[in-house]
């Protein structure tokens, strides 16, 4: 006599449509992300080795890479610091005008990047509101490398704030109160209790701001001056190559930028996972 265990009941998913939703998700990801990236790499692969190296390793291209990654890193680091302060204020305190300030954080996401570039260029030129004060001090916030960092910081700030703020709002204040009852100072409570809890979200916000800055074009083109070897970023160089109908060289530079971007994001994600396991 066979027991009921000989005919196991097929396991059913709690939520139906798993295969269908996975298929749609995979197809959408392939159409929107994978196929365009593959086309970029295939077009770059059409160049000979000498042509590829000449396109991606010229002095102008190397200068553009250095400015792109350097400015993006500086902007992301600045956003990591000031974004944490802003998220702390919005997530922990109640004050007049909080809703207005909270809404202003999302302005860089809704504002067209070209408008942001025009606004910054008008503010920091020698005759602008801020330029009149800064230019006599030797601080040039327009048509300089500093201008690139400033506008990248503007576009990336919401990613840090919106990543940290929900974590702060959901944190249990009893943990910090317990640390205070055990004799910890405010500084010790922040560094040893609060910051480890926020660190995964903080690193995620930094990674998002950094990735956003790497691909920025619309705002930078108006404030940098686009001078080769000085204020030209890699996306601007790619557009310059496209205007010259050098599509192979443009895709080659884009491929290098993609590879370095993936490597940087992979490193940051590994650091985020390691931090999450260590402070879990």
PyMOL commands that set and color helices and strands:
alter all, ss='L'
color gray80, all
select helices_A, chain A and resi 4-6+18-45+49-56+59-92+98-104+107-110+113-124+131-137+145-170+173-181+186-214+220-223+234-243+247-278
alter helices_A, ss='H'
color red, helices_A
deselect
rebuild
show_as cartoon
